[in-house]
């Protein structure tokens, strides 16, 4: 086997190895980013479930404040 063919084969193996390594690292990074986005979406969804509860609590507090104002103005 000539030196030129040997260098070409070594270059081919290096190129394939580098490409596969880059693909694996890119895939891991993409998976990590997707996982982080899923966490943010879950947090957002849980906050969305809390909004009606908070609105109801605000309504109750507003009613209590209104009742206290009525009591205060009657005195």
Rosetta constraint file for C-alpha pairs under 8 A:
AtomPair CA 1 CA 5 HARMONIC 6.62 0.50
AtomPair CA 1 CA 6 HARMONIC 6.87 0.50
AtomPair CA 2 CA 6 HARMONIC 6.40 0.50
AtomPair CA 3 CA 7 HARMONIC 6.13 0.50
AtomPair CA 4 CA 8 HARMONIC 6.16 0.50
AtomPair CA 5 CA 9 HARMONIC 6.16 0.50
AtomPair CA 6 CA 10 HARMONIC 6.21 0.50
AtomPair CA 7 CA 11 HARMONIC 6.04 0.50
AtomPair CA 8 CA 12 HARMONIC 6.07 0.50
AtomPair CA 9 CA 13 HARMONIC 6.19 0.50
AtomPair CA 10 CA 14 HARMONIC 6.16 0.50
AtomPair CA 11 CA 15 HARMONIC 6.03 0.50
AtomPair CA 12 CA 16 HARMONIC 6.13 0.50
AtomPair CA 13 CA 17 HARMONIC 6.03 0.50
AtomPair CA 14 CA 18 HARMONIC 5.99 0.50
AtomPair CA 15 CA 19 HARMONIC 6.06 0.50
AtomPair CA 16 CA 20 HARMONIC 6.11 0.50
AtomPair CA 17 CA 21 HARMONIC 6.03 0.50
AtomPair CA 18 CA 22 HARMONIC 6.10 0.50
AtomPair CA 19 CA 23 HARMONIC 6.19 0.50
AtomPair CA 20 CA 24 HARMONIC 6.19 0.50
AtomPair CA 21 CA 25 HARMONIC 6.23 0.50
AtomPair CA 22 CA 26 HARMONIC 6.02 0.50
AtomPair CA 23 CA 27 HARMONIC 6.02 0.50
AtomPair CA 24 CA 28 HARMONIC 6.21 0.50
AtomPair CA 25 CA 29 HARMONIC 6.22 0.50
AtomPair CA 26 CA 30 HARMONIC 6.13 0.50
AtomPair CA 27 CA 31 HARMONIC 6.15 0.50
AtomPair CA 28 CA 32 HARMONIC 6.15 0.50
AtomPair CA 29 CA 33 HARMONIC 6.19 0.50
AtomPair CA 30 CA 34 HARMONIC 6.17 0.50
AtomPair CA 31 CA 35 HARMONIC 6.18 0.50
AtomPair CA 32 CA 36 HARMONIC 6.29 0.50
AtomPair CA 33 CA 37 HARMONIC 6.22 0.50
AtomPair CA 34 CA 38 HARMONIC 6.14 0.50
AtomPair CA 35 CA 39 HARMONIC 6.36 0.50
AtomPair CA 36 CA 40 HARMONIC 6.43 0.50
AtomPair CA 37 CA 41 HARMONIC 6.18 0.50
AtomPair CA 38 CA 42 HARMONIC 6.14 0.50
AtomPair CA 39 CA 43 HARMONIC 6.26 0.50
AtomPair CA 40 CA 44 HARMONIC 6.16 0.50
AtomPair CA 41 CA 45 HARMONIC 6.06 0.50
AtomPair CA 42 CA 46 HARMONIC 6.19 0.50
AtomPair CA 43 CA 47 HARMONIC 6.23 0.50
AtomPair CA 44 CA 48 HARMONIC 6.22 0.50
AtomPair CA 45 CA 49 HARMONIC 6.48 0.50
AtomPair CA 46 CA 50 HARMONIC 6.54 0.50
AtomPair CA 47 CA 51 HARMONIC 6.53 0.50
AtomPair CA 48 CA 52 HARMONIC 7.90 0.50
AtomPair CA 49 CA 53 HARMONIC 7.62 0.50
AtomPair CA 50 CA 54 HARMONIC 6.21 0.50
AtomPair CA 51 CA 55 HARMONIC 6.08 0.50
AtomPair CA 52 CA 56 HARMONIC 6.22 0.50
AtomPair CA 53 CA 57 HARMONIC 6.33 0.50
AtomPair CA 54 CA 58 HARMONIC 6.11 0.50
AtomPair CA 55 CA 59 HARMONIC 6.22 0.50
AtomPair CA 56 CA 60 HARMONIC 6.32 0.50
AtomPair CA 57 CA 61 HARMONIC 6.20 0.50
AtomPair CA 58 CA 62 HARMONIC 6.04 0.50
AtomPair CA 59 CA 63 HARMONIC 6.20 0.50
AtomPair CA 60 CA 64 HARMONIC 6.26 0.50
AtomPair CA 61 CA 65 HARMONIC 6.13 0.50
AtomPair CA 62 CA 66 HARMONIC 6.11 0.50
AtomPair CA 63 CA 67 HARMONIC 6.15 0.50
AtomPair CA 64 CA 68 HARMONIC 6.15 0.50
AtomPair CA 65 CA 69 HARMONIC 6.14 0.50
AtomPair CA 66 CA 70 HARMONIC 6.28 0.50
AtomPair CA 67 CA 71 HARMONIC 6.31 0.50
AtomPair CA 68 CA 72 HARMONIC 6.08 0.50
AtomPair CA 69 CA 73 HARMONIC 6.06 0.50
AtomPair CA 70 CA 74 HARMONIC 6.20 0.50
AtomPair CA 71 CA 75 HARMONIC 6.68 0.50
